[in-house]
Amino acid sequence: MSKLPDLLEATPVFLYDGKAQSGPMPCREVWNLRAQNKLPSPGFFWAPGMPDWLPLDQLPTPPAPTPSPAASTIPSPATSPLPSAKSATPREPTVLVVDDDIIMCELISELIRENHIHVLTATSVKAAQMLIEKQGIEAFDAAITDFEMPDGTGVELVRWLKQRDRALQVVMLTAQDNKEVVKLGLRAGILDFLEKPVRKAALMNALDTAIGQTARQRDERAAFMEMVRQRLVGKGVLAEQVFRELAQREAGLTTLLGKLDTISQYSAQLENAPGDANTPFSGKLGDLSVMDIIQMLLQSHKTGELRISLPDRTLAGSAYIEDGNIIHALSGHAEGSEALKSLLQCTKGVFSFKTGERPARRSISVCGVSALLTASSEIDTSRPLSATAA
């Protein structure tokens, strides 16, 4: 049986009557509808934290009687993405298969296509990244990757993917039972491991689980965003854009919720402050990370210099932003992507941003958020095995 979350009065709940979905609505409203015999029969319910839909007769009993509003009705279907474990998907799932062995890549792809699943393939880490950038990560419902490839490892690819969409589930192919590879993979967020040669039954079982978990985690994220949208009303467009981007890569939605007020505060400051030499956009690290701050600047399409200083006020370095792109970074003797990685690892100190400041040269050519996310995934990749697998 699926594990039930602690359903509180304000918990968003979705309903499904076998044909259409409705919600989200507070759990107390569902209790009220049940008291008035206005719930669909047969029907199902789902709430964030549940891996699947459950029959309405398993809905937990409310802690205390709740008054029933006279005019309660089941809301019309929501426009935001909802859980769809019991309903037909609007398109067949799409899976990315990455393996430098062309024959193995095609063999696995054919096994998957036989189960009416769309497949796109890549034979290197770089090719997979280019395909993801072109198609958009939301176009994929799961990925299968080999571990050893000429231009990198499957673990590096998974870290790159997770920086863009934490919900996307990945299965890794390995030639042998390597405990260190498994440690690295689990740390990076790999869902399952399959040894070569791959058996069809094991492959499809792992893939079905991956597709299902990707859908549920994306649905949970959508429900979470719906739940906090009201708290973002009046906070400005930038706050909602930044919060939505962070939700793509944050491992824990609870952690993200704790940043909501800070994001709103800094977003309002950034939108309203001129950011010139006399009144720069500034604050302290810890409230938000350097990555959060840069992403906020990218979303706002500001142009200027972001300075990062350590707790003793020593300058750690600078990143230059130009209309949604990172164009240059300096840190000590390093510059470009290496300097950007150094700045992203600063966890304490202060920051300030001056509008209009431009560098003497450009050292970063990768566009927009891609440069930021690539640098972040490279930080994870460069960590020693013992530190990463601990």
C-alpha positions as CSV (number, residue, x, y, z in Angstrom):
1,M,0.0,0.0,0.0
2,S,1.2,3.5,-0.8
3,K,2.4,5.5,2.1
4,L,0.1,8.3,3.2
5,P,1.5,11.7,4.0
6,D,0.3,13.6,7.1
7,L,-2.8,15.3,5.5
8,L,-3.3,18.7,7.2
9,E,-6.2,21.1,6.6
10,A,-4.1,23.2,4.1
11,T,-2.5,20.2,2.3
12,P,-3.3,20.5,-1.5
13,V,-5.2,17.4,-2.7
14,F,-6.2,16.3,-6.2
15,L,-9.2,14.2,-7.2
16,Y,-9.7,11.8,-10.1
17,D,-13.1,10.3,-11.1
18,G,-11.8,7.9,-13.8
19,K,-12.1,10.6,-16.6
20,A,-10.9,13.9,-15.3
21,Q,-8.8,15.4,-12.6
22,S,-9.6,18.3,-10.4
23,G,-7.7,20.4,-7.8
24,P,-5.6,21.3,-6.0
25,M,-7.9,22.1,-3.1
26,P,-7.3,22.1,0.7
27,C,-7.7,18.7,2.4
28,R,-10.4,20.3,4.6
29,E,-12.5,21.0,1.5
30,V,-12.3,17.4,0.5
31,W,-13.4,16.3,3.9
32,N,-16.4,18.7,3.6
33,L,-17.3,17.3,0.2
34,R,-17.1,13.8,1.6
35,A,-19.4,14.8,4.5
36,Q,-21.9,16.0,1.9
37,N,-21.6,12.9,-0.3
38,K,-20.3,15.1,-3.2
39,L,-17.1,13.1,-3.9
40,P,-16.9,11.1,-7.1
41,S,-17.7,7.4,-6.8
42,P,-15.6,5.5,-7.7
43,G,-12.8,8.1,-7.1
44,F,-9.2,8.5,-6.2
45,F,-7.1,11.1,-4.4
46,W,-3.4,12.2,-4.5
47,A,-1.4,14.6,-2.4
48,P,2.3,15.6,-2.5
49,G,4.4,12.9,-0.9
50,M,2.2,10.0,-2.2
51,P,3.8,7.8,-4.9
52,D,0.5,7.0,-6.4
53,W,-3.3,7.6,-6.4
54,L,-5.4,5.8,-3.7
55,P,-9.2,5.1,-3.5
56,L,-11.2,7.8,-1.8
57,D,-12.3,5.4,0.9
58,Q,-8.7,5.3,2.1
59,L,-8.7,9.1,2.7
60,P,-7.7,9.7,6.4
61,T,-10.4,10.8,8.7
62,P,-10.1,14.5,9.7
63,P,-8.8,15.2,13.2
64,A,-12.0,17.1,14.1
65,P,-15.4,17.8,12.5
66,T,-15.2,20.6,10.0
67,P,-18.1,22.8,9.1
68,S,-19.5,22.2,5.7
69,P,-20.0,25.3,3.5
70,A,-23.4,25.4,2.0
71,A,-22.3,25.9,-1.6
72,S,-19.3,23.5,-1.8
73,T,-18.8,21.9,-5.2
74,I,-15.9,20.1,-6.8
75,P,-13.7,22.6,-8.6
76,S,-13.2,22.6,-12.3
77,P,-10.2,20.7,-13.6
78,A,-6.9,22.6,-12.8
79,T,-4.9,24.1,-15.6
80,S,-1.6,23.2,-14.0
81,P,0.0,19.7,-14.5
82,L,-1.5,17.1,-12.3
83,P,-0.6,13.6,-11.3
84,S,-1.7,11.2,-14.0
85,A,-0.7,7.7,-12.7
86,K,-4.2,6.4,-13.6
87,S,-5.0,8.5,-16.6
88,A,-3.7,8.3,-20.2
89,T,-0.7,10.5,-21.0
90,P,-1.1,13.0,-23.8
91,R,2.0,11.6,-25.5
92,E,4.1,8.4,-25.4
93,P,7.1,8.6,-23.0
94,T,10.4,9.6,-24.4
95,V,13.7,8.0,-23.2
96,L,17.2,9.1,-23.8
97,V,19.7,6.3,-24.3
98,V,23.5,7.2,-24.1
99,D,26.2,4.6,-24.9
100,D,29.3,5.0,-27.0
101,D,28.9,1.4,-28.2
102,I,26.7,2.0,-31.2
103,I,25.5,-1.6,-31.5
104,M,24.6,-1.8,-27.8
105,C,22.9,1.6,-28.0
106,E,20.7,0.5,-30.9
107,L,19.9,-2.9,-29.3
108,I,18.7,-1.2,-26.1
109,S,16.7,1.3,-28.1
110,E,14.9,-1.4,-30.1
111,L,14.0,-3.3,-26.9
112,I,12.5,-0.1,-25.6
113,R,10.7,0.8,-28.8
114,E,8.9,-2.6,-28.8
115,N,7.1,-1.3,-25.7
116,H,5.8,1.8,-27.5
117,I,8.2,4.2,-26.0
118,H,9.9,6.9,-28.0
119,V,13.7,6.8,-28.0
120,L,16.4,9.3,-28.7
121,T,20.1,8.3,-28.7
122,A,23.5,9.8,-28.1
123,T,26.9,8.1,-28.3
124,S,28.8,10.5,-26.0
125,V,28.3,12.8,-23.0
126,K,28.7,15.9,-25.1
127,A,26.2,14.6,-27.7
128,A,23.7,13.9,-25.0
129,Q,24.1,17.3,-23.5
130,M,23.6,19.0,-26.9
131,L,20.5,16.9,-27.5
132,I,19.0,17.9,-24.1
133,E,19.8,21.5,-24.8
134,K,18.1,21.3,-28.2
135,Q,15.0,19.3,-27.1
136,G,14.5,20.7,-23.6
137,I,14.9,18.4,-20.6
138,E,11.1,18.4,-19.9
139,A,10.8,16.5,-23.2
140,F,12.4,13.4,-21.6
141,D,10.7,11.1,-19.1
142,A,13.8,9.0,-18.2
143,A,17.4,8.3,-19.3
144,I,19.6,5.3,-19.6
145,T,23.4,5.8,-19.7
146,D,26.5,3.8,-19.9
147,F,29.2,4.5,-17.3
148,E,32.4,4.6,-19.3
149,M,32.5,6.9,-22.4
150,P,35.3,8.6,-24.3
151,D,34.5,12.2,-23.2
152,G,33.3,11.5,-19.6
153,T,31.3,9.2,-17.4
154,G,27.6,8.5,-17.0
155,V,27.9,9.9,-13.4
156,E,29.1,13.2,-14.8
157,L,26.2,13.3,-17.2
158,V,23.7,12.5,-14.4
159,R,25.1,15.4,-12.3
160,W,24.6,17.7,-15.3
161,L,21.1,16.4,-15.8
162,K,20.1,16.8,-12.2
163,Q,21.3,20.4,-12.2
164,R,18.6,21.1,-14.8
165,D,15.8,18.8,-13.6
166,R,16.1,17.0,-10.3
167,A,13.0,15.0,-11.1
168,L,14.4,13.2,-14.2
169,Q,15.2,9.6,-13.3
170,V,18.3,7.8,-14.7
171,V,19.2,4.1,-15.0
172,M,23.0,3.3,-15.4
173,L,24.5,0.4,-17.4
174,T,27.7,-1.1,-15.9
175,A,29.9,-3.9,-17.3
176,Q,30.5,-5.3,-13.8
177,D,29.5,-4.9,-10.2
178,N,31.7,-2.0,-9.1
179,K,30.9,-0.8,-5.6
180,E,32.7,2.5,-6.1
181,V,30.7,3.3,-9.2
182,V,27.5,2.5,-7.4
183,K,28.5,4.9,-4.6
184,L,29.2,7.6,-7.1
185,G,26.0,6.9,-8.9
186,L,23.8,6.9,-5.8
187,R,25.3,10.1,-4.7
188,A,24.6,11.7,-8.1
189,G,21.0,10.6,-7.9
190,I,21.0,7.5,-10.2
191,L,17.8,5.4,-9.7
192,D,19.0,1.9,-10.6
193,F,21.9,0.0,-12.1
194,L,21.8,-2.8,-14.7
195,E,24.7,-5.0,-15.6
196,K,25.6,-5.8,-19.3
197,P,24.4,-7.8,-21.1
198,V,21.0,-6.3,-20.3
199,R,17.9,-8.6,-20.0
200,K,14.7,-7.2,-21.5
201,A,12.6,-7.8,-18.4
202,A,15.0,-6.2,-16.1
203,L,15.4,-3.2,-18.5
204,M,11.7,-2.6,-18.9
205,N,11.0,-3.0,-15.1
206,A,13.7,-0.4,-14.3
207,L,12.6,1.9,-17.1
208,D,8.9,1.7,-16.1
209,T,9.9,2.6,-12.5
210,A,12.0,5.5,-13.8
211,I,9.3,6.9,-16.0
212,G,6.7,6.7,-13.2
213,Q,9.0,8.4,-10.6
214,T,9.9,11.2,-13.0
215,A,6.2,11.9,-13.6
216,R,5.3,11.7,-9.9
217,Q,8.2,14.0,-8.9
218,R,7.3,16.5,-11.6
219,D,3.7,16.4,-10.5
220,E,4.6,16.9,-6.9
221,R,6.8,19.9,-7.9
222,A,3.8,21.4,-9.9
223,A,1.5,20.9,-6.9
224,F,4.1,22.5,-4.7
225,M,4.4,25.6,-7.0
226,E,0.6,25.8,-7.1
227,M,0.5,25.8,-3.3
228,V,3.0,28.6,-2.9
229,R,1.8,30.7,-5.8
230,Q,-0.6,32.6,-3.6
231,R,2.3,33.5,-1.3
232,L,4.1,35.0,-4.3
233,V,1.3,37.3,-5.3
234,G,2.4,40.8,-5.2
235,K,6.1,39.8,-4.8
236,G,6.9,40.7,-8.4
237,V,7.5,38.7,-11.6
238,L,11.2,38.1,-10.8
239,A,10.5,36.3,-7.5
240,E,8.2,33.8,-9.2
241,Q,10.6,33.2,-12.1
242,V,13.6,32.6,-9.8
243,F,11.5,30.4,-7.5
244,R,10.4,28.3,-10.4
245,E,13.9,27.9,-11.7
246,L,15.2,26.9,-8.3
247,A,12.4,24.3,-7.9
248,Q,13.8,22.6,-11.0
249,R,17.1,21.7,-9.3
250,E,16.5,21.7,-5.6
251,A,16.6,18.3,-4.0
252,G,14.2,19.1,-1.2
253,L,11.1,21.3,-1.7
254,T,11.0,21.9,2.1
255,T,14.5,23.5,1.8
256,L,13.2,25.6,-1.1
257,L,10.2,26.8,0.8
258,G,12.5,28.1,3.5
259,K,14.1,30.4,0.9
260,L,10.8,31.8,-0.2
261,D,10.8,35.0,1.9
262,T,14.5,35.6,1.2
263,I,14.0,35.2,-2.5
264,S,11.0,37.6,-2.4
265,Q,13.0,40.2,-0.4
266,Y,16.1,40.1,-2.6
267,S,14.0,40.1,-5.8
268,A,12.2,43.2,-4.8
269,Q,15.5,44.9,-3.8
270,L,17.0,44.0,-7.2
271,E,13.9,45.2,-9.2
272,N,13.7,48.5,-7.3
273,A,17.4,49.4,-6.7
274,P,19.3,51.2,-9.4
275,G,22.4,49.2,-8.5
276,D,24.8,52.0,-9.2
277,A,28.1,52.8,-7.4
278,N,26.2,54.6,-4.6
279,T,23.3,52.2,-4.0
280,P,24.4,48.7,-5.2
281,F,22.3,45.6,-4.9
282,S,23.9,43.8,-2.0
283,G,23.5,41.3,0.9
284,K,25.2,38.5,2.7
285,L,25.9,34.9,1.6
286,G,24.1,32.2,3.5
287,D,20.7,33.7,3.0
288,L,21.1,32.7,-0.6
289,S,24.0,30.9,-2.3
290,V,26.2,32.5,-5.0
291,M,24.4,30.3,-7.5
292,D,21.0,31.6,-6.4
293,I,22.2,35.2,-6.6
294,I,23.7,34.8,-10.1
295,Q,20.5,33.0,-11.3
296,M,18.5,36.0,-9.9
297,L,20.7,38.4,-11.9
298,L,20.4,36.3,-15.0
299,Q,16.6,36.2,-14.7
300,S,16.4,40.0,-14.3
301,H,18.6,40.6,-17.4
302,K,20.8,43.0,-15.6
303,T,24.2,44.1,-16.8
304,G,27.0,44.7,-14.4
305,E,29.6,43.3,-12.0
306,L,28.8,40.9,-9.1
307,R,31.5,41.1,-6.4
308,I,31.9,38.3,-3.8
309,S,33.9,39.1,-0.6
310,L,34.9,36.7,2.1
311,P,33.9,37.3,5.8
312,D,37.2,39.3,6.4
313,R,36.1,41.5,3.4
314,T,38.9,40.1,1.2
315,L,37.7,40.1,-2.4
316,A,37.1,36.5,-3.6
317,G,36.4,37.6,-7.1
318,S,33.9,39.0,-9.6
319,A,31.4,37.7,-12.2
320,Y,30.2,39.9,-15.0
321,I,26.6,39.7,-16.2
322,E,25.3,41.0,-19.5
323,D,21.6,40.8,-20.3
324,G,21.0,37.3,-19.1
325,N,24.5,35.9,-19.7
326,I,27.7,35.4,-17.7
327,I,30.4,36.8,-19.9
328,H,33.5,36.9,-17.6
329,A,34.7,35.8,-14.1
330,L,37.8,36.4,-12.1
331,S,39.0,34.8,-8.9
332,G,42.6,35.1,-7.8
333,H,44.7,34.1,-10.8
334,A,41.9,32.1,-12.4
335,E,39.4,33.5,-14.9
336,G,36.5,32.1,-17.0
337,S,34.8,28.9,-16.0
338,E,37.5,28.0,-13.4
339,A,37.0,31.4,-11.6
340,L,33.2,30.9,-11.8
341,K,33.5,27.5,-10.1
342,S,35.6,29.1,-7.4
343,L,33.0,31.8,-6.7
344,L,30.2,29.2,-6.6
345,Q,32.0,27.5,-3.7
346,C,32.0,30.6,-1.5
347,T,29.4,30.0,1.3
348,K,30.1,32.9,3.6
349,G,30.8,36.6,3.1
350,V,28.9,39.3,1.3
351,F,28.0,40.3,-2.3
352,S,27.3,43.5,-4.1
353,F,26.3,44.2,-7.7
354,K,27.0,47.4,-9.6
355,T,24.9,48.0,-12.7
356,G,26.7,49.0,-15.9
357,E,30.2,47.7,-15.0
358,R,31.8,45.8,-17.9
359,P,35.0,43.7,-18.1
360,A,37.9,44.5,-20.3
361,R,37.5,41.1,-22.0
362,R,35.2,38.1,-22.2
363,S,36.2,34.7,-21.0
364,I,32.9,32.8,-21.0
365,S,31.0,32.1,-24.2
366,V,28.4,29.6,-23.0
367,C,25.0,31.3,-23.0
368,G,22.8,32.1,-20.0
369,V,22.0,29.6,-17.2
370,S,23.8,26.8,-19.0
371,A,27.2,28.3,-18.0
372,L,26.1,28.4,-14.4
373,L,24.7,24.9,-14.3
374,T,27.6,23.4,-16.1
375,A,30.0,25.0,-13.6
376,S,28.0,23.6,-10.7
377,S,28.0,20.1,-12.1
378,E,31.7,20.3,-12.7
379,I,32.2,21.1,-9.1
380,D,30.5,17.9,-8.1
381,T,32.5,15.9,-10.7
382,S,35.8,17.2,-9.4
383,R,35.3,16.1,-5.8
384,P,37.4,13.1,-4.7
385,L,35.6,9.8,-4.8
386,S,35.9,9.3,-1.0
387,A,34.3,12.7,-0.4
388,T,31.6,12.2,-2.9
389,A,30.7,8.7,-1.9
390,A,30.7,9.3,1.8
